[in-house]
Amino acid sequence: MPVPALLPALLLTEAPAADPNLELALRVLPALAVILLAAALCGRLATLVMQPRVVGEMVAGVLLGPTLLGAVFPDAQAALFPAQVRPVLYVLSTLGLTLYMFLVGAGMDHDARAPGELRKASVLAASGIISPLVLGGAAGLVLWERLSRPDVGRLEFALFLGGALSLTAFPMLARILYERGLQNTRVGRIALLAASIDDAVAWCLLAALSAVHLGGGPGDTLRTIALAAVFAAVMLGVVAPLLRPLGRRVARTGHLGTGAVYVIVLVPLAAGWFTDAIGVYSVFGGFVAGLAMPREPAFRAALHGRMMDVVSTLLLPVFFAFSGLNTHLGGIAGGFALLAFALILILAFSGKYFGCSLATRALGFGWRESWAMGAMMNARGLMILIFINIGLAQGMITQELFAMLVLVAVLTTAAALPLYKLALPERHEPADAGRAGSAAPVGAAAGETGFI
């Protein structure tokens, strides 16, 4: 029997009828095994062509969906990802995203180390938000009638598209800077601070759009937004000070104890549950929980050392696969769809790349550093995938637009590192740059395991 025909037969072997839980496990485990194998293989191939591992993992998710596996071996895909398996994958991917955004929030460094850095980072962040937000919003106004769901208003659709294009892959930017030894240079510190501001604003915009879209009326929408604001204030004003002794203790001992790990895991899970309950997606709760974590470098390093491998190696590939199952690239094969995709891609690239590059130049940097900054800020990585998956799950966008934005995520992320190296080869890097040491900053060393 041919392998493609044999695989469904093996996967569909019935477990004893008296144990439906075992039957479900026998369906979920092969799906997880295939997802991890595909992510590992494609991630390795990506690194061989000088791309971040996350690019390969994103592609792996698309290949497992209807675009390739579903088109070439539909029986095998149906056996691997039957209807009863997909809710399990959704739960795992939601857990992974909540913890991922928790680690991103915990890894953000809000401290400006020299006078004027916060102002310059704010200018750069504004350019990285306003340009793509305006361009993407304008495209959304034009494409609304053809690409939007009927229950989504023109302004809501335009703001969602603009917000998606304004994201920057903060952890990927951190990894590029660390690998080049630029994390403590003037350009590196400003870039990291600007990217963190960009992403925080984008997630706040998404939280507001979710509240508007899911609200039963103006009163419900205002209630959700008010509860989200109260939640953020409590996390940053009450929970954060309560966690500071934990940070100091870890800084003294250099490691996280078992009790500390329980506390740290429960905080983002409880925060994610609360934000889901009030109508804002759980990743927003995880992100704010990360911002509330202690800021000691030793604590942040220990936190990522304990949680990174599980989140990036197991849970995030499940998210990529779940996204791939919802990505129908065949739906953008028509003439109008291709033109719409080309427009969105061009505006996504030019809004970030030229907006951030010109803003960096205006701040007094050289042209090479400016173009390199534009390249780094233009990478969207996993961030935009999280953003658009929330939009799809909450009914804010169509499958067609979702597929277009998945391609935008892959292409802009793949272009970031080559454009950076073209603009700023090693011989032109700042004199105060140093090669990466043994203690990687939060979010940087994770590139090897896909945390981007």
Secondary structure, 3 states (H helix, E strand, C coil): CCHHHHHHHHHCCCCCCCCHHHHHHHHHHHHHHHHHHHHHHHHHHHHHCCCCHHHHHHHHHHHCCCCCHHHHCHHHHHHHCCCCCHHHHHHHHHHHHHHHHHHHHHHCCCCCCCCCHHHHHHHHHHHHHHHHHHHHHHHHHHHHHHHCCCCCCHHHHHHHHHHHHCCCCHHHHHHHHHHCCCCCCHHHHHHHHHHHHHHHHHHHHHHHHHHHHHCCCHHHHHHHHHHHHHHHHHHHHHHHHHHHHHHHHHHHHCCCCHHHHHHHHHHHHHHHHHHHHCCCCHHHHHHHHHHCCCCCHHHHHHHHHHHHHHHHHHHHHHHHHHHHHCCCHHHHCCHHHHHHHHHHHHHHHHHHHHHHHHHHHHCCCCHHHHHHHHHHHHCCHHHHHHHHHHHHHCCCCCHHHHHHHHHHHHHHHHHHHHHHHHHCCHHHCCCCCCCCCCCCCCCCHHHHHCCC
